């Protein structure tokens, strides 16, 4: 029998975008610290849907270790230099 999938949002870090549909559902892209199946928490960038009834559903996303998150930050900092260079 397959093991039950579970997750716990340890810390909500940022809502990167959010849109509400005409049905009342709210779609967001978030950066969170999440533990999957009681494992060590990972940084997670993922789509979430909150239905009009209040149910929260996980969509597709990616998980990053702290080292990967640091590398992403460095890469984004380098992009900032390109966009804001005079």
Secondary structure, DSSP 8 states (H G I E B T S, - for coil): ------EEEEEEEEEEEEEE-TTS-EEEEEEEEEEETT---EEEEEEEEE-TTS-EEEEEEEEE-HHHHHHHHHHHHHHHHHHH--
